[in-house]
Amino acid sequence: MTISVRGIGWLTGAGYGCVAAGQEFRFEEGQGINTLAKQGLFSHPFRNFGRLDLASRMTCTAVALALRDAGIPYSPQEKQEIGIMGASSLGSLVSDTTYFNDYIDNGRTLARGNLFIYTLPSSPLGEAAIHFGLTGPLLFATGRADSFGASMTMAAEMVAGAEARRMLVGWLAPDEALYAVLDREQGGEALCGLGEAQLIVASAGGVTEQVRRFSILQDTKGKA
């Protein structure tokens, strides 16, 4: 069975986009991740999006872009046999620090519960699974940047082993995120093969460079 990358969504501090669709948008002055939710990025309203921690907002935004790029619709009424696997070098460190500082500010007696739930590094994936109706496996990996490549391999094995029809797999850094949809071979609909994607992920340093190389691959495919 051949596993392919069907779509990729990405987000940085400067902009966002979809690779297969060839879309790249720059944030204008005063814009950012919070403005995307208000501009209709999600197919249905994302309840309490502004109350999510930054990692969850970035993850859900990148997932929405990846699903759009892959042409996969979603709605509150339908569940999807799609799993999600995310990787990050920081885990939940930023949210852990925010929670502890809130504990200090409140006299070392208690901290806000809505901050506590994000001290789990898998919480952003859970938020994405809830909003997009994902019913497949949910896993989080932490470590060096190359853990994204390992996560991609594991996600592909899950698709090949019929543990999920499709898998979302991605990488989150403090100011950037990228998520890809892995699927069984889709012929002309595929952005690239798994091997090509793994090579790019292994050799490119960050999301901006990865997007550049995936885009070159897409342009080459379009001219073939």
DASULFEN-V889341 format. One record per pair of residues at least 12 apart in sequence whose C-alpha atoms are under 7 Angstrom apart, sorted by sequence separation. I is the first residue (numbers start at 1). J is the second residue. D is the distance in whole Angstrom. If there is no record, write none. Layout:
BEGIN
I:J:D, I:J:D
END
This chain:
BEGIN
7:19:7, 8:20:7, 14:26:6, 15:27:5, 99:111:7, 155:167:6, 168:180:6, 169:181:7, 7:20:6, 14:27:6, 168:181:5, 200:213:7, 155:169:7, 167:181:6, 168:182:6, 166:181:7, 167:182:5, 34:50:7, 99:115:6, 166:182:6, 167:183:7, 99:116:6, 152:169:6, 166:183:5, 122:140:6, 151:169:7, 42:64:6, 148:170:7, 95:118:6, 96:119:5, 148:171:6, 95:119:6, 159:183:7, 156:182:7, 92:119:6, 191:218:6, 92:120:6, 136:164:5, 92:121:5, 178:207:6, 91:121:5, 177:207:7, 44:75:7, 176:207:7, 84:125:7, 18:65:6, 17:65:7, 18:66:7, 21:69:6, 20:69:6, 149:198:6, 11:62:6, 18:69:5, 83:134:6, 91:142:6, 10:62:5, 82:134:5, 83:135:6, 149:201:6, 9:62:5, 80:133:6, 81:134:6, 82:135:6, 83:136:4, 84:137:6, 85:138:6, 86:139:7, 87:140:6, 88:141:7, 89:142:5, 149:202:6, 9:63:7, 79:133:5, 80:134:5, 81:135:5, 82:136:5, 83:137:5, 84:138:5, 85:139:5, 86:140:5, 87:141:5, 88:142:5, 89:143:5, 10:65:7, 78:133:7, 79:134:6, 80:135:6, 81:136:5, 83:138:6, 84:139:7, 85:140:6, 86:141:6, 87:142:5, 88:143:7, 89:144:5, 9:65:4, 79:135:7, 89:145:6, 146:202:6, 9:66:4, 76:133:7, 8:66:5, 74:132:6, 7:66:5, 7:67:7, 9:69:7, 87:147:6, 8:69:6, 87:148:6, 7:69:5, 7:70:4, 6:70:5, 87:151:7, 53:118:7, 59:124:6, 85:151:7, 56:124:4, 60:128:5, 55:124:6, 85:155:7, 56:127:7, 83:164:6, 82:164:6, 81:164:6, 82:165:6, 83:166:6, 84:167:6, 85:168:6, 86:169:6, 87:170:6, 88:171:6, 81:165:6, 82:166:5, 83:167:5, 84:168:5, 85:169:5, 86:170:5, 87:171:5, 88:172:5, 81:166:7, 82:167:5, 83:168:6, 84:169:6, 85:170:7, 86:171:6, 87:172:6, 88:173:6, 70:181:7, 66:179:6, 66:180:6, 62:177:6, 66:181:6, 62:178:6, 63:179:6, 62:179:6, 59:177:7, 58:177:7, 3:156:6, 1:160:7, 13:175:6, 12:175:6, 13:176:7, 12:176:4, 11:176:5, 12:177:7, 11:177:5, 10:177:6, 11:178:6, 10:178:4, 9:178:6, 10:179:6, 9:179:5, 8:179:6, 9:180:6, 20:191:6, 8:180:4, 7:180:6, 8:181:6, 7:181:5, 5:180:7, 6:181:5, 5:181:6, 6:182:6, 5:182:5, 6:183:6, 4:182:6, 5:183:6, 3:182:7, 4:183:6, 3:183:6, 4:184:6, 3:184:5, 4:185:5, 2:184:6, 3:185:5, 2:185:5, 6:189:7, 6:190:5, 7:191:6, 5:190:6, 6:191:5, 4:190:6, 5:191:6, 5:192:5, 4:192:6, 5:193:6, 4:193:4, 5:194:6, 3:193:7, 4:194:5, 3:194:6, 19:214:7, 19:215:6, 20:218:6
END
